[in-house]
Amino acid sequence: MTARRICVVTGGRADYGLLYWVMRDIAAAPDLELQLVVTGSHLEPRFGETVKVIEADGFPIDARIPLGLTDDSPTGVARSMAAALAGVGGAIERLRPDLLLVLGDRYEILTAASASLIHTLPVAHIAGGDITRGAIDDAARHALTKLSHVHLATHEAAAQRVRQMGEEAWRVHVVGNPGLDHLRRTPLFDRAALETALGRPLGERNLLVTFHPATLAAEGGAAQVQALLKALDETAGDATIWITGVNADAGREAIAAAMRSWAARRPNTHLSDSLGQTRYLSLMRIADAVIGNSSSGIYEAPALGTPTVDIGDRQAGRPAAASVVHADAEAGAIAAAIRTALASPRGAGDTSYGDGRSSGRIVEILRGLPDRRTLLAKRFMEVGA
């Protein structure tokens, strides 16, 4: 029997971290063949050139599609989308996969699914049906649902939204968040090993900060990051602050520049384009709080028991654990939320997004899918039908 060729597209460190164990399990399945397309910020030195991490992890790369991420204006992002559409289309033509597997809601992933539509290639989509009201991601994610043929939702409420969008029930599966598989399967660093991996000492108190453009806010949320930095000035004291890189979205450069300027005048502040999954999660486990607007503060931090300060509405609509403190994107509100998080006891580990066994479920679903013609013949299910 010929192995089913599963083509995975990854566009950056965030989705790669979530896809890592899925890819490992696809590669290990005797009746599946992994193909890998790498694009987006993975190929850009100013984003940490994280393609090197993929290579070091031992995954063969079947196609590299540079997007020329030098312009973070909306027009520049649109040009990058055009490059992704043409590049993924060419990769599909050459690799001839049986199914495209994508995760999330980023624009390069939306264009990959669009290329699959033209090639009549079935798409499996991880994390459809979520709600994030503060970013254009919502529209991209829901569009991906309609472009996809297999839906791998991270929780039941998301699966119900996918069904509400007219998708047939047999196509919709609740698998959990595959990023949590790292917490069960990836050995994390203890404090001493983490300091060695980071190349610098941890502080007595450590804050992990990740802030991405809020793409529905004015200027991508540039004012929001100023409010965050003012709040940190008020609350961080002598804490060591670890700031991770900003996503390649419209408005990125203004946020990154503000972070760099602030960090340059503050001792014990460290910026990194990319920490890599193991260092990032190890630091998250040790940190006194996670602060920003990244989905990792909603997914992984609660599972590790680390308090989160979630700023603004970029993640609004996602189910959140009790350890997540929401704050309006205003300096006083953020400062109050930071104080609350730092005074809170560590959580016991929230499992709202699964049990760390998502990758195995996903692979079993991929192995049992019907033929291509059946997958492509979608019916729209009326509400109540």
Salt bridges, closest charged atoms under 4 A:
ASP25 OD2 - ARG185 NH1 2.96
ASP31 OD1 - ARG367 NE 2.86
GLU49 OE1 - LYS52 NZ 3.43
GLU55 OE2 - ARG64 NH2 2.76
ASP71 OD2 - ARG79 NH1 3.65
ASP98 OD1 - ARG5 NH2 3.74
ASP105 OD2 - ARG141 NH2 2.83
GLU108 OE2 - ARG106 NE 3.01
ASP130 OD1 - HIS155 NE2 2.99
ASP130 OD2 - ARG318 NH1 2.54
ASP138 OD1 - ARG141 NH1 2.73
GLU156 OE2 - ARG163 NH2 2.36
GLU167 OE2 - LYS146 NZ 2.58
GLU167 OE1 - HIS151 NE2 2.69
GLU167 OE1 - LYS378 NZ 2.83
GLU168 OE1 - ARG171 NE 2.74
ASP181 OD2 - ARG185 NH1 3.99
ASP233 OD2 - ARG265 NH2 3.51
ASP249 OD1 - ARG106 NH1 2.90
GLU253 OE1 - ARG46 NH1 3.52
GLU253 OE1 - ARG252 NH1 3.02
GLU253 OE2 - ARG260 NH2 2.66
ASP310 OD2 - HIS326 ND1 2.93
ASP355 OD2 - ARG361 NH2 2.71
GLU364 OE2 - ARG367 NH1 3.06
